[in-house]
Amino acid sequence: MKRLIFITILLALFISFTSIIFARENDPSGVITGNITDIHTKSQNEFTLTDIANEVGHNRIAINFIWSLIAGFLVMFMQAGFAMVETGLTRAKNVAHTMAMNFLIYAIGVIGFWTCGFAFMFGGVGPIRAFGGYNELNRELSINLFGKNFGLLGLKGFFLSGVSYDVAIFALFLFQMVFMDTAATIPTGAMAERWRFLPFVIFGFFISMCLYPIYGNWVWGGGWLSQLGVNLGLGHGHLDFAGSSVVHMVGGITALAGAIVIGPRLGKYRKDGTVNVIPGHNIPMAIIGTFILAFGWFGFNAGSTLAGTDLRISVIAVNTMIASASGAFASTILMWAKFGKPDPSMMANGMLAGLVAITAPCAFINSISAFIIGTVAGLLVVFSVFYIDRVLKIDDPVGAISVHGVSGAWGCLALGLFADGTYGDGFNGIAGPVKGLFYGDSGQFLAQLVGVTTNLVFVFFISYLFFKILDKLVGLRVDPISELEGLDIPEMGIPGYLGIKITKEEIHPGITLLRDVVSHRKEVIR
């Protein structure tokens, strides 16, 4: 026993002694951790300049990878924000249905974009410089007009297979997929409380595989809108740094077409055409969802550099913050002045409008311009919501058309006005920084106008046609009894809440209900 204790003590002393000899000095400040011995070389005894340069380049690209992936994770979490905003601003009897749409659109979007959406959008984008310059996404369907190539559709990257099985392309896919999913979820708010789940699922595949990727290719995939500068001398071509047109206008204009085809909710408009206000059931949920979206938007905008080594990210993040604040404050003041009370739901939409509007120009402007752009967006969203609701008689339960469509268009045009010439050298193959109309380049404003007009015409026409055909084939809308009682049980099979009794007011004032319809279920949700 004594011998065992003696051997144990000797072994402990030996381990302690060798650890002291071979361990590096402790580094509580982090200054000396990481040095030339951490460089990977063929021979650890020799370090060439090439070895060091390769390691520096690898670390630079690694920083970009990490930055873009983390930003993508933030954008993915925005889906929770959308779910809470849309559910909070609609009625409790449809809460499971609204949440389910916001949940499943993510799964549908991943599958659709992986299958062919990514290839259509980025199959001809060329070198991914922020991720090491990989250049196998190099096949673009294009037409030649007047000796100029105008790209229409990418043709490489299907199923992320073959030459697409590369770390750079996988990183780009993740980041761009969550952007697509943002566009896809916008119509679920405008068409909420009367949309059947089957046509919604079909729509999810349509927008992720076809509609979004086509317009996205034209702007971000090397397509014809991005080449308006090279081909026609219009500034740097149509620019959209993080998605005011590519993401938000596509979603907003699609929502407009869908809301028109599916029609208003029962009881939304009286026989004389006046509006019945249908309030949301949970304002705290909508406000929390808005904060989640505002948080994720830092990933949305600053992450669109695709480069943590691009220090412009600080300007982008602050511009994003300022525009969100000025948008929220402007809508609050306008509602207060107009109706005598600030409206929390419009505060939320004002903040979101400011965020949508700043998304395109965030990298190209100063903070004063960001404040102006956000303020205008906050005012526009109020006027737009009431105009669409009361004049056009289009029922949009959450204001998605105004927040994303109108504000997205304003943001793209604002880039063409306020870009101050401090950033953007080389964008879309054009030398020199990006300047807007107020800084001497009218061509950039024209390029923005062309991009916005194209979005409005193309996306609306294709979406309207799609929803019309889908309505004829499978029917978009639930039956009237299901709509009155709530979609949770008829469409989803389970209630979102338990123990809440339906009342006439909860269904909607102004609708005459048959007694057997009201009593069909004792416990339903608003």
N, C-alpha and C positions, 0 to 999 in steps of 0.2 A: 504493500500500500504506500509506504514512504517513497519507494522507488517510482511509482506511478505519479505521485505528486511532484517529485523532483523533475521527472521528464516533462510533465505538463508545464511547470514553471520555466524550464529551459526553452521549450517550444514557444511559449508566449514572449519571452525575451528576444528570441531570434526573429519572430515576426515583427515585433516592435522596432528592432534595430534595422532590419531591411527596409521597413516602411519609411523610416527617417532618412535612410540613405538615398532611396530611389524616388521618393515623392518630391514633387515640385513644391516650391514655397506656397503657403496658403495665400489667397488673393481675395480678401474681402471686398476690395473696391472694384474688382473686375478688370483692372488695367493690364495685367500681364497674361491673362488667360487668352490663349489663341496667339500663336506666333508661327515662325517659319517651320517649326517641327510638325505643325499640323497640315502642311502642304503635302498633297499626295503626289509622289513622283515614282518613276520606275526604280530608282535607287535612292534609298533614304540617305545615302552618303553624298549625293550630288544634287544640287539644285541649279537648274538652268533658268534663264530669263523667261523662256517659253513656259516652263513649269509654273512659275509665279504668275505670269500673265494669264495662263489658262485658269488657274485657281481664282484669280480676281474676276475673270469673266464669268466663271461658273457661279461664284457667290453673288455676283450682280443679278444674274438671271434667277438664281434661287430666291433672292429677295423679291423679285417681281412675281415669281410663282406664289410665294407665301402670301404676299399682299393681295394678289388677285383671288386666290382661293378663300382667304378670310373675308374679303369683300363680298365674294359670292355667297358665303355662308350667311352674312348679314342680310343680303337681298332675299335669300331663301326664307329667312325668318320673317320677312315682310308679309309672307302669306298669312301668318297668324294675325298680323295687323289688319289686312284686308278682310279676313273672316270676321273679326270683331267689329270693325266699322260697319260692314254690310249687315251683319246680324243685329247689331245694336240699333241701326236706323230703320229696320223693318219690324214686323210684328212678331210677337212671341209664338203665335200659332204656327209659324213657318221656320222656327229657329233651327231645327234639325236639318231641314231641307237646305237652308241657306248655308249653314256650316258645312254640310256634305258637299255642296258644289265647290266651295272654296277649298275643301280638302282634296277631293278627287281630281280637280283640275291640275293639281301638281303631278299626280301619278300619270294622268293622261298626257300631260305636257312632256314629261320625261320620255315616255315611250315614243310619242309622235316626233319629237325633235331629234331623238336618237336615230329613229328609223330613216328619215329623209329630210326633216326640217333643217337640221344643221348643214347638211350637204347642199341643199338648195340655197341657203343663205351665205355660207362661207366657202363653198367648194371652189371658188375662183379668187379668193381674197389675196393670194400670194404670200410672200414671206411674213411670218409672225415675228416681227423684230423684237418686241418686248420679251419674247420667250425663246430667243436664240436664233431667230431667222429661218426656222423650218419652212420649206418652200414646196411642199407637196400638195397643198390645196391650190392648184394652178389650172383648173379647167372651168372656164366660164362660157356659158352659151351667150353669144353676143350677135348683134347685127351690125353691118357696116353701112353707114350713111354718110355720103359726102366725104369719103375717105377717113371717117372717124369710127372707132369701135364703141358701141354702146352695149354694156353688159346687161343681161337680163336675168340669168339664173346660174347658180353654181352647180357643178356636176361631179364633185368628188366629196368623199367623206361619209357615204352611206353606212349606217350601222357602226360607225367609228372603226371600220375594219381595214385591212390591207395597209396601205401607206398611212392611213389615219391612226393606226395604232402607235401613237407617239405621245410622249409626255406633254409636249407643247399643245397639241391639238386637244388632248383630254382636258387640260387646264382651261383652254378657251371654251370648250364645250360646256363645262360646268358653269362658268361665269355667264355665258350667253343664254344657257337654258333657263336660268332663274329670271333673266330679263324677259324672255319669251313668256314665261309663266305669269309675270305681272300683267302683260297685255291680255293674256287669255282670261284672267280672272275678273277684269273690269266689266265685261258685259253681264256677269252674274249679278251685279248690283242693280244695273238698269232694268234687267228682266226678272228681278226677284219677285216672289210671291205668286207667280202664275206660270212658271216655266216647267214643263214636264222634264223628268230626269233623263229619259232616253235621248231626246233630241239634244239636251245639254251635252251628253257624253259624245254624241256624233260631232257636235260643234267643237268640242275640245280637240278632237283629232284634226278637224279641218283647219283650225287656226294655227295649231302647232306644226302641222305638216305642210301647209300650203300658204295661207294668207299672210301670216306674219313673216315667214322666211322670204317671200318674194319681195315685199317692200323693204325688208331688212337688207336683202342683197343689194338693192339699188342704192342704199345709203352707206351701209357698213361693209358690204361684201365686195366692193369694187365695181358695183353696177353703175348704171348710166347717170343717176343723180349725183353720185360722188365725183363723176368725171365732167361735170358742167364747167369746171374751171379749166381743165386740160383741153376739152373739146370746143368750148364756146367762150372761154375767157371770162366766165362769171365767178369772180373771186376764187375761193378754194373749192368750188362746187358746193352742193348742199351739205351743210355741216349740222350734225346733231351729236354733241359730245357724249351724252349719256342716255338719250332716248325720249325727248319730248315728242318727236314725231314717230320714230320707229316703234317705241313702246306705247306711249300714252295716247297719241293720236290714233294709232291703229286700234287700240282697245276702245277708245272713246267713240270713234266713228263707227266701229262695229257695233258698239252698244246702241248707238243712235239708230242704225238700221234694224237691229233686233227689236228695240222698243217700239218702233213704228209698226213692224210686221206683227208682233205678238199683241199689240194693243194695250190700253190702260187696264189697271186693276178694276174689278167690279166696285162701283160706288165712288170711284175717284172723281168723276165729273157728273154733275147733276144734269137734268134734262135741259136746263137753260144754259148749260155750258160753263157754269161757275165751278170752282174747284172745291172739293172736299179735302181738307188737309188730313193726311193719314200719318200721325206721328210715329216715330220709332219707339220701341218698347224699352230700350235700355241705353240711355245717354251715357252713363259711366262706361259701359262696354265700348261704345263708339269713341269716347275720348281716349281711353287706354289704347285702343287699336290705333288711333292717330299717332300717339306717342311712339308706339312700336314702329310704325311706318317712318316717322321722322328719324328715328334712330337708324333704321336700316338704310335710309336714304344716303347716309354718309358712305356706305358701301356702294350704293348705286352710282353716285356721282364721282366721288374721289377714286373709287375702285376702277372706274372706266379709263384711267390712265393705263391700266394693266401693268403698272410699274411703280413699285414702292421706291424706286430710285429717282422718280420724277418728283422733284420737290414742289411742283405746282399743286400737289395734293393739298397743301395747307390753304392755298387761295380758294381752291374748289370747295373744301369743307366749310370754310368760313362764309363764302358766298351762299352756299346751300343753307347754312344756319340763318343768315340774315334774311334771305328771301322767305323762308318759312315763317319767321317771326313777323315780318312786315305784311305778309299775306294774311296771317291770322288776325293781326291787329286791324288791318284795313277793313276786312269783312265784319269784324266786331263793331267798329265805329259806324259803318254804313247801316248795319241792321239796327243798332241802337238809335241812330238818327231817324231811320225810316219808320220803325215800329215802336220806339220807346223802350225797348228791352233788347239786350244782347242775346243772341240765340246760340247756345252751346254747339248745336249741330252745325251751324254755319261758321262758327269759330273753327271747328275741325276742318270743314271743307275749305275755308280760307287758307289754313295752313297747308293743306294738301295741294291747293291750287298754286300757292307760292312755290312749293317743292317741284311740282310738275313743270311750271314755267321756267325755273332756274336750271332744269336738267339739261337742256340743250346748250345754253350759253355759259354755264358755270365756270368753265376753264378759260374763257376768253374775255372776261369783263372784270371791272373793279368792284369794290364793295358798295359804292354809291349806286352804281347801275343795278347791282343785285337788289338793293333796297327798293329801287324804283320798279324793277320787274316784278318783285314779289307784291308790292303794293297794288300795282295795276291788276295783277292776277287775282288778288283778294277782292277787289272791287268788281272785276269782270265776272267772277264766279257767282256773285250775288245776283247781278242783273241777268246773267245767263240762266240760272236756275229758274227764276221767275218767268223769264221770257219763254223758255221751253215748256214750262208747266202750264202757264196761263194763256199764252198766245198760240203756241204751236200745238198745245193739248197733247204733248208727249209725256207719258207717265214714267218718270225715272225716280224710283223710291229713294235712292241714295245720292243723287246728283252726279253720277259718274260721267255722264256726257259732258257736263259743264267743267267738272274738275279735271278730267283727262283730255277730252277732245278740244274744248275751247282754250283751256290753259296751255295745252300742248302746242296748239297753233300759235298762240301768243309768244310762247317761249322761243320757238324757232324763228319767228319774225324778229323778236328782240335781239337775238344773236346778230342778225343782219343789221341792226341799228347800233348796238352798244359795244360790239367787239372792239377792244382798244389797241390792238396791235402789239401786245406784249407777249403773245403766245401763239403757237400753231405753225411755226416754220416747217414747211415740208408736208403739211397735211394734204392728203389726196394728191400728192405729187406736185404741189405748187410751192415754189420758193417764197420765203418771206412770211411774216406773221399774219394772222387773220385780223382784218379791219372791217368794221361795219360802216354803214352809211354816214353816221355822225363823225367818223374818223377818216372819211375820204374814199371809201370803196362802195359805190352804189351797186357794183356787180355782185357783191356778196349778198346784199339785200334781195336782189333779183333771184339769185340762186335759192335763197331761203323761201321766197314766194313760190317759186316753181315746185319746190319740194312739198310745201304745205298744200298747194293746190292739187298736186298729183295724189297726195295721200287722201285728201277729201274725196276726189272723184273716183279713184281706183278702189280704195277700201270700201267706200259706201256702196258703189255699184256691185262689187263682188259679194259683199256681205248681204246686201239686200236681196240679190238674186239667190244666194245660198239659203237664206232664211225662208224665202218664198217657196223654193223647191222643197225644202225640208218640211215646211208646214203642210204642203200638199201630200207628201209621202207618208209622214208619220204623225203630223200634228204637233205644233209647238206648245199648245196651251192645255192646261188641266181642265177638267170639267167644272162647271160653275159650283156644284155642291162642294167639291173638294177645295176649291178656291175659297169659298165662304168659311168652311170649317177649319181650314188650315191644311197645308201640304204634308205635314210631318207623318201622319198615319197613312193617308192614301198613297203617298209617293215613297216614303222611307220605311214605313212599318213600325216606327217607334216615335213617341213624342220627345221633343227636346226638353220640356219641363213636365213635371208631374204635379197634380193637385191644383191645377188652375181651371176654374170653370169659365166656359165661354159666356159672354154677355153680348147684348146687341151693340153696345158701344165698342167692345173689343173687336167685333167683326168689322163694323164700320157704321157710323150714323148715316142715315139716309137710305139704307137698303131695307126694303120690306122683306122679311124672312118668313118662310113657311114654318109653322110650329114643328113639324116633323123633321125639318132640316136642322133646327136648333137643338132638338132633343136627340138627334141621331147618336150623339156621343155625349156622355155626361161630363167627362173630363177631357177637354181639348185645350189647345194652346192658342193664344192669340196669334 
